[in-house]
C-alpha cells in the first residue's frame, strides 16, 4: 500500500483501521469522522413543551498528512498516538482467593514438553512447548499466522487432548476465561435478546453454558475398561468376561482431595461417581487418573468447572441490576445493556459484551485471542489500562504490537510450532494477604448457598 504514496503511481486507497503505525506508513490524508454535538431546536407543534434536542448528521473533515500530522493539528485526538483511558475506563473484577495459593507468583497453569499433532497431519503443530502461568503473568503471544499460537493456548486450557509424556496441569479451582479470536461466536446465536438477557441465560444454574461447548475432545487412543467385582471394588478388566461387565459413569456428583499427592507435590483429586445401570448404593469415589484412563475427561472438566464457578459467584447474585452494573464497567450503559438487542449493537459494542461476559465469574486467568478487533482507540486504551490493573493473569494473542507492549512484560514468540520466551521472565512475588475464601454465594433468585469445604469424614471417604 505504500506504493500509493508515490505520485508516479496514482492509486487511491481507502483504509479503515485503528492501527496507528500502519496508517502512518501508508496514508497521505486523514478523514476524521465524528458526530456533531446535539443542537437545540424549537418545534412549532411542541412549542409548549419547550426545547427539544436532535442529533445532527455525522461530520467528516479531511486533513492532509498522516496520523502524526493529524494529531499535531488536533491534540484532542492524542489517543491515536498513545493508548490512554482518559475518555473511557474498563473495570475488571478482582479474581478472589484460591485454596492453597498464598502468593501471586504461584503457578496456576503448567504445560511441559507438549508436542501436538492434529489428526490427519504428519507434522506436529507444537514441538516440546513448556510454559507456566500465574496471577502475575502478563504475556503477549506473538508470531505469524499458522505458527501455532492458538493451538498452544488451546492445549494449555484443555481444549485439545495431549498424550504421551506431555504434561498439562491446572489448579483444580482456577477460573479461566478464554475469549476466542472470532469473539462474535459467543453471541451470534443470541442476536434477538439484550446483553443483560444473554448473561442471565449464560450463567443460570451456577455454570458457564458457553464453556460447556469448548471442552476438550475425549483423549484419543485405547480406553481402559473397569468393572465392579463381587465385593463392589472397581477393578481393571483383564479378560473378555470382565469386559462384558464393564461399567461407565452416568454422573459425577462431587469432588474431594485425595489422601495421596502427585509426584510433583500437587494435590490429587477423587470424584464421586454414579454408575450407569447401578443404584446409588454403588456410588464410589474414583481417582481422577482412573476416570481419565476410562476416557471421561469431559465429565471431569464439567465438575471442575462447576466447583470453580461456585467459588467465582461469591456473593454477587445473578440479577438484572447486578448484570447492568457489571456491563457498565465495560462501557455499556443500562440502555445498551437491557434495552438494545445484540443484533443491533456495533462490532465494538458486541466485543464489550463478550469481554463483560468473560469476566462475570471473576476469572483468575484471562486469555484474549485478537482482542483488538473492532475496538476503537479509546476502548483499546481503556482495555489496556484495565488489564494492567487487573489482579489476575493475562495472556494476549495479537498482531497489534502497540497493544501487546502496553499490557505485557513477557512475550512468547511462536515460529513454526517452536516457542521462544523473552522479556521479564522472573518477577518479584507478591503475597496475598487480608483476603479470605468466600464460603457462600447468592444465586439468581436471591437464595444463599454454602460452598462445601474439602473436609470429609472417614465414612464419606469410603462411600
Secondary structure, DSSP 8 states (H G I E B T S, - for coil): -GGGG-TTS--------S-HHHHHHH-SEEEEEEE---EEEE-GGGGGG-EEEE---EEEEEEES-HHHHHHH-GGGGGGTS---SS-----------TT--BTTS-SEEEEEEEE--TT-SS-SEEEEEEEE-TT-EEEEE--TTSSHHHHHHHHHTSS---TT-EEEE-TT--EEEE-SSGGGGTTT-TTSBHHHHHHHHTGGGS-TTGGGG------S----EEE-TTS-EEE--SHHHHTTB--EEEEEEEEEEEEE-TTS-EEEEEEEEETTS-GGG-EEEEHHHHHHTT-HHHHHHHHHHHHHHHHHTT----HHHHHHHHHTTT--HHHHHHSBGGGS-HHHHHHHHHHHHTTT--SEEEEESTTTT--HHHHHHHHHHHHH-SSEEEEE-S-HHHHHHH-SEEEEEETTEEEEEE--S----B--S-----EEE-TTS-EEE---S---HHHHT-
